[in-house]
Structures are given as C-alpha cells and as structure tokens.
Amino acid sequence: MARLSRSVSDSGVYHVILRGVNKQDIFENEKDYLKFLNLMERVVFPVDETGRPIPPLLVIYAYCLMPNHVHLLVREQKCRVSDAIKSISGTYAGYFNKKYEHVGHLFQDRFRSEVVNDWEYFLTLMQYVHQNPVAGGLVREVEHYRWSSWREYDPEMYCDVPMCATKSVYTKISFDALKELVNTPLPKTQRVLDFDSYTGRRVSDDRLREFIKAEFGITEIATIQHLEKAKRDEIIIKLLEFCENVMQISRVTGISRGVIIRLDK
C-alpha cells in the first residue's frame, strides 16, 4: 500500500515525533542527548562549505528529547521539514549504530507529523511538549528536565545548546503567562498527536533503567542486546519480576517482545 502524503501546513509550522523502532531507547547517556541537540543546532544555524553562516533550514520553537522518542515544534524555512528531519535522524542513527554496534533501523518508519495552523494550538503544543517528561514520570516539574527547550525559555536557567526562536514566541505571550501554561497539565481529553505515548506504566522507564544499572552494573542499556544468550535471558527474567511489562522491557532494552514473551511463560 502506498504511503499517504503528509498534510501541508499553511503556516509552515509542524509538530514532529521521532520514535525508536519498537519503541526502544534512542538515548543511552548525556553524550547521546548532546549529539542530537548539536545536530538540531546545525539546521538552525547552518554554514556553507567555507564555514560562513547561511539562512536557517528550520526554525525550532520547542523540543523535548525523551529516552525513546523526540518531540519537535518547528517551522519550515529553506528546505522541507521532511528533509531537515531526515538529515538529523539519519546522521544520529549512524552515530548511534556505530557507537553501540546496533544493527538495523534505529527510528520507527517515517517520522510522524501534524500541521499547526493557529496560535491556540501552537500554545497547546508548547504546553504538551514541555509537559512530556512530567506526564512520563521522569520528573515532577517541567523545569527539572534537562533535555527540553524549557531551559532556554526560562532566563534564570542554563541551556546546553540554545537554538529556539524564543524571542518570536515572547512577542505574543509573556514569560509569566507561558510559564504558568507549561506547568499546567493538559486534560486527558485534549487531543494531541500521540498524547498517551509515555503514560500508564507500572514503573517509569527511568526507574527501570535505574534498576538495570544498580542490579547488573550495566550503564549503557543497549549492550544487553549483545550479551551471551544465557546472561541476556537471566537479566530479562529478573526484569519481568521487577516490572511485569513485556512491552516496556522490550522498549527499554531493545530485546524483541518475542524473546521476552518466551521467557515470561
């Protein structure tokens, strides 16, 4: 079946989601998050072959890097949003696969996107994107999460890689109003692309990673895929005792659900 064409935004603004294949993690440590941010920065502040700055390929208003997926609120500039996202994801996948000896696709199929044609929905997405780590149980407050763009919007916080068009947003809404907005959880009846992607688990993914590191001394979770079968199976069995969630264990470790289901019997 042919793929459906993406909807075209009249405003050029899109909400984009990139997800790890089988919902597995795409970030293992601080260096991975920073690598992805640096790739995003390159499309916002590109240079030509001589190193001279050229116009941005993409404007980024907001982002949130979750362990197994990425949310972006962007506007097209000198190239199509699909070309910019392919450049970022393709380069990052090459980096990740080489670093962790990962074989196959890193990201799940094409990225997902939705058009953003009005200010009201733009604000809803500003709220949703920054609330993602809170909704996922990774932090209690928006400002406590390091890998979102909120640290760039808050003038009292440090941002690792500044790149967002914060001044453009602040011409339409004050900092105090925006801060109140992003710290107010969206009602679950609010329809947003992939709203329930990171909720409703018995334990959070972050808690499961902490358990793996403490119990087995494994700091880079993707390496579980390359262990000897007996050792890998021993770890999976203990993880099943800890969280009883086959899909979650598959997502975090990258081990196929079939293997985990077999061990769960």
C-alpha positions in Angstrom: 0.0 0.0 0.0 1.4 3.4 -0.9 2.2 5.8 1.9 -0.2 8.7 2.5 1.1 12.1 1.7 1.8 14.3 4.7 -0.6 17.2 5.3 0.8 20.6 4.4 0.8 23.4 7.0 -0.4 26.8 5.7 1.8 28.4 8.4 4.8 26.1 7.8 4.6 25.0 11.4 4.6 21.3 12.4 4.6 19.1 15.4 7.0 16.3 14.7 7.6 13.0 16.5 10.5 10.7 16.0 10.3 7.3 17.8 12.8 4.5 18.3 12.0 1.3 16.4 9.8 -1.0 18.6 9.8 2.0 21.0 13.3 1.1 22.2 15.6 3.8 23.6 17.4 6.1 21.3 19.4 7.9 24.0 21.7 6.0 26.5 23.6 8.8 28.2 24.3 12.5 28.3 26.6 12.4 25.2 23.8 10.9 23.1 21.4 13.7 24.1 24.0 16.4 23.4 24.8 14.8 20.0 21.2 15.0 18.9 20.9 18.6 20.1 24.1 19.6 18.2 22.6 18.0 15.0 19.4 20.1 15.6 21.5 23.2 16.0 23.2 22.6 12.6 19.9 23.0 10.8 19.0 26.1 12.8 22.5 27.7 12.3 23.9 26.1 9.1 27.1 27.1 7.4 28.3 26.7 3.8 31.3 24.8 2.6 33.6 27.8 3.6 32.2 27.9 7.1 30.1 31.1 6.6 26.6 31.3 8.1 23.7 30.8 5.8 19.9 31.2 6.4 18.3 28.6 8.7 17.0 25.4 7.2 14.4 25.1 10.0 13.1 27.2 12.9 12.7 25.4 16.2 10.2 26.7 18.7 10.2 23.8 21.2 11.6 20.3 21.7 11.7 17.5 24.2 14.1 14.6 23.9 12.6 11.6 25.8 14.5 8.4 26.2 12.8 6.6 23.3 11.3 9.4 21.3 11.6 13.1 20.3 9.0 15.9 20.1 9.7 19.0 18.0 7.7 22.1 17.3 9.2 23.6 14.1 8.7 25.8 11.1 10.0 25.2 7.6 12.5 27.6 6.2 15.0 26.9 3.4 14.1 23.2 3.0 11.1 21.0 3.6 10.6 19.8 7.1 11.0 16.2 6.0 14.4 16.9 4.5 15.6 18.6 7.7 14.3 15.8 9.9 15.9 13.1 7.7 19.2 14.9 7.9 19.1 15.0 11.7 17.8 11.4 12.2 20.0 9.8 9.6 23.2 11.3 11.0 22.2 10.4 14.5 21.3 6.9 13.6 24.7 6.4 12.0 26.3 7.8 15.2 24.2 5.5 17.5 24.7 2.4 15.4 28.4 2.7 15.3 28.8 3.6 19.0 26.6 0.7 20.3 27.2 -1.8 17.4 23.4 -1.6 16.7 22.3 -3.4 13.6 19.2 -2.3 11.6 16.9 0.7 11.8 17.1 3.0 14.9 13.9 5.0 14.2 10.5 3.6 13.6 9.5 4.0 9.9 8.9 7.7 8.9 8.6 10.4 11.5 5.0 11.4 12.4 3.9 15.0 12.0 0.8 17.2 12.3 0.1 20.7 11.0 -0.1 23.7 13.3 -2.2 26.4 11.7 -3.3 28.6 14.6 -1.9 30.2 17.7 -4.2 28.4 20.1 -3.0 25.0 19.0 0.6 26.3 18.9 0.3 27.1 22.7 -1.3 23.7 23.4 1.7 22.1 21.8 4.1 24.3 23.8 2.3 23.0 26.9 2.3 19.4 25.7 5.9 19.2 24.6 7.3 20.6 27.8 4.9 18.5 30.0 6.0 15.2 28.4 8.7 14.3 31.0 6.2 15.1 33.8 3.5 13.0 32.2 6.0 10.2 31.7 7.0 10.2 35.4 10.6 11.2 34.7 10.5 14.5 36.8 7.9 16.2 39.0 8.4 19.7 37.5 8.9 20.9 33.9 12.0 22.9 34.9 13.7 19.8 36.3 14.1 18.1 33.0 17.4 18.8 31.3 16.6 17.7 27.7 13.7 20.0 26.8 13.7 23.6 25.5 12.1 25.0 28.6 15.5 25.8 30.0 16.0 28.1 27.0 12.7 29.9 27.7 13.5 30.5 31.4 16.1 33.3 31.6 17.3 32.0 35.0 18.2 28.5 33.8 21.2 27.2 31.9 20.5 25.7 28.4 23.1 23.2 26.9 22.5 24.2 23.3 20.5 27.4 22.7 18.7 27.3 19.3 15.0 28.1 19.8 13.1 31.1 18.5 12.2 32.2 22.0 12.0 35.9 21.1 9.5 35.2 18.4 7.2 33.4 21.0 7.7 36.2 23.6 6.4 38.8 21.2 2.9 37.1 21.6 3.0 35.9 25.2 4.8 37.0 28.4 7.2 34.7 30.2 4.9 34.6 33.3 1.9 33.5 31.2 3.9 30.9 29.3 5.5 29.5 32.5 2.0 29.2 34.0 0.8 27.5 30.9 3.5 24.9 30.6 3.3 24.0 34.2 -0.5 23.2 33.9 -1.1 19.6 32.8 -3.2 19.2 29.8 -6.6 17.5 30.4 -6.5 13.9 29.1 -9.4 14.8 26.9 -7.2 17.2 24.9 -6.4 15.6 21.5 -2.7 15.9 20.7 -0.8 13.7 18.3 0.4 10.7 20.3 -0.7 12.1 23.7 -0.6 8.8 25.6 2.8 7.6 24.3 4.5 7.7 27.7 2.0 7.1 30.4 0.2 4.3 32.3 3.1 2.1 33.3 3.6 0.2 36.5 7.0 1.7 36.9 8.6 4.5 34.8 11.1 3.8 32.1 13.6 5.8 34.1 13.1 3.7 37.2 13.6 0.5 35.1 16.9 1.9 33.8 18.0 2.7 37.3 17.2 -0.9 38.3 19.2 -2.3 35.5 22.2 -0.1 36.3 22.0 -0.9 40.1 21.3 -4.6 39.7 23.6 -5.6 36.9 26.1 -2.8 36.7 25.1 -2.0 33.1 25.4 1.7 32.3 24.6 1.5 28.6 21.4 -0.4 28.3 21.8 -1.2 24.6 24.7 -3.5 25.4 22.2 -6.1 26.8 21.4 -7.0 23.2 25.0 -8.2 22.6 25.3 -10.3 25.8 25.6 -14.1 25.6 22.1 -15.6 25.4 22.2 -17.2 28.9 23.2 -13.9 30.6 20.7 -11.9 28.5 17.9 -14.3 29.5 18.9 -14.1 33.1 18.6 -10.3 33.0 15.2 -10.4 31.2 13.7 -12.8 33.7 14.7 -10.5 36.6 13.3 -7.5 34.8 10.0 -9.4 34.4 9.9 -10.0 38.1 10.6 -6.3 38.6 8.0 -4.6 36.3 5.9 -7.4 34.7 5.6 -5.3 31.5 6.8 -7.1 28.3 6.4 -4.1 26.0 8.2 -1.8 28.4 11.2 -4.1 28.8 11.4 -4.5 25.0 11.3 -0.8 24.5 14.0 0.0 27.1 16.4 -2.9 26.3 15.8 -3.3 22.5 15.2 -7.0 23.0 12.3 -8.3 20.9 9.0 -8.9 22.5 9.0 -12.5 21.2 12.1 -13.3 23.3 10.7 -11.7 26.3 7.3 -13.4 26.0 9.0 -16.7 25.7 10.9 -16.1 29.0 7.7 -14.8 30.6 5.9 -18.2 30.3 
